[in-house]
Amino acid sequence: MNKEISATEAFNLRKDNSEAVFLDVREDSELAICRINGALHIPMGQIPERYESLPKEVPLVVFCHHGMRSMHVLQYLEAKGFENAMNLKGGIHAWANDVDQNVTKY
């Protein structure tokens, strides 16, 4: 079962759990436009080579622009045994709308 978390829920999770990890799977060119401070950046195409470096014991919030690529990454990670991963519903766009209006929308 795929797990999704809203931007507001993700913000509260991060506030309440300092160990929670945010994983940005967008491309470098998108990261140049806007970012969520403190997020780990691994472009979607690099996940198969780098997923083993991700934590399995703390909440892992995966996000992209609108939530589609991150959903694919979530499905991949779940198949690799990650039970802690969740998709940021609406991606960084929802974060910009609901949590941090200083994040540039594109």
Stockholm file with secondary structure:
# STOCKHOLM 1.0

chainA/1-106         MNKEISATEAFNLRKDNSEAVFLDVREDSELAICRINGALHIPMGQIPERYESLPKEVPLVVFCHHGMRSMHVLQYLEAKGFENAMNLKGGIHAWANDVDQNVTKY
#=GR chainA/1-106 SS CCCEECHHHHHHHHHHCTTCEEEECSCHHHHTTCCCTTCEECCGGGHHHHGGGSCSSSCEEEECSSSHHHHHHHHHHHHTTCSSEEEETTHHHHHHHHTCTTSCCC
#=GC SS_cons         CCCEECHHHHHHHHHHCTTCEEEECSCHHHHTTCCCTTCEECCGGGHHHHGGGSCSSSCEEEECSSSHHHHHHHHHHHHTTCSSEEEETTHHHHHHHHTCTTSCCC
//
